[in-house]
């Protein structure tokens, strides 16, 4: 594992993983689903399900750049920021705070 692993990203991935359920695992009907609303996706569509959870069930998420303190509302905008402002530093990381919405 990378010694400089992004703790914020690890924590955020852990949140997303905790909201994913495997259904019929090991069979040809295997799917993954959102634990909150039970929406199903094919097993290969993990990133689609993560995007669904981010969009529908995480109300307030904040990605804070550890290099400059800039605050972003999505990983995509954080990545754009690091490409534009921290080109030289390929270890740009974020810390994350999120509020999970348990209401469907």
C-alpha positions in Angstrom: 0.0 0.0 0.0 1.1 3.5 -0.7 2.5 5.2 2.4 0.9 8.4 1.3 -2.5 6.8 0.8 -5.2 9.4 0.8 -7.0 8.9 4.2 -9.9 11.0 3.1 -10.4 9.0 -0.1 -10.1 5.7 1.9 -12.7 6.9 4.4 -15.1 8.0 1.7 -14.7 4.7 -0.2 -15.5 2.9 3.0 -18.7 5.0 3.4 -19.8 4.1 -0.1 -18.9 0.4 0.3 -20.9 0.2 3.5 -24.0 1.3 1.5 -23.6 -1.4 -1.2 -25.1 -4.8 -0.8 -24.2 -7.9 -2.9 -27.2 -9.9 -4.1 -27.2 -13.5 -5.4 -23.4 -13.3 -5.1 -21.7 -16.1 -7.1 -24.6 -16.7 -9.4 -25.2 -15.5 -13.0 -27.9 -13.3 -11.5 -25.4 -11.5 -9.3 -26.2 -7.8 -8.7 -25.2 -5.1 -6.3 -27.7 -2.8 -4.8 -28.1 0.3 -2.7 -28.8 -0.6 0.9 -30.9 2.5 1.3 -33.4 2.4 -1.6 -32.6 -1.2 -2.9 -31.9 0.1 -6.5 -30.0 -2.6 -8.3 -27.1 -2.5 -10.7 -25.1 -5.2 -12.5 -22.1 -6.3 -10.5 -19.8 -4.7 -13.0 -21.5 -1.3 -12.5 -19.9 -0.5 -9.1 -19.0 3.1 -10.1 -22.6 3.7 -11.3 -23.9 2.6 -7.9 -21.3 4.8 -6.1 -22.4 7.7 -8.2 -26.1 7.0 -7.4 -25.3 6.9 -3.7 -23.3 10.1 -3.9 -26.1 11.9 -5.8 -29.1 10.5 -3.9 -28.1 9.6 -0.4 -25.2 11.7 0.7 -26.7 15.1 1.4 -23.7 17.1 2.4 -20.3 16.1 1.4 -17.2 18.3 1.5 -13.8 17.5 0.1 -11.1 19.7 1.5 -7.8 20.0 -0.3 -5.0 19.3 2.2 -2.6 21.5 0.2 -4.5 24.7 0.1 -7.7 24.2 2.1 -10.0 24.6 -0.9 -13.4 23.0 -0.4 -15.2 21.1 -3.1 -18.6 19.3 -3.3 -17.5 16.3 -5.4 -14.4 14.2 -6.1 -14.6 15.3 -9.7 -14.3 19.0 -8.9 -11.5 18.2 -6.4 -9.6 16.4 -9.2 -10.1 19.3 -11.6 -8.8 21.6 -9.0 -5.7 19.6 -8.4 -5.0 19.3 -12.1 -5.3 23.1 -12.5 -3.6 24.3 -9.3 -1.4 21.6 -8.0 0.1 20.2 -11.2 3.5 19.7 -9.6 2.2 17.8 -6.6 0.8 14.4 -7.6 0.1 13.6 -4.0 -2.7 16.1 -3.7 -5.2 14.7 -1.1 -8.4 15.6 0.5 -10.1 15.2 3.8 -13.8 14.4 3.6 -16.9 15.1 5.8 -20.3 13.8 4.8 -23.8 13.6 6.1 -25.6 10.4 5.1 -29.3 10.7 4.4 -31.1 7.6 5.7 -34.4 8.7 4.4 -35.4 7.2 1.1 
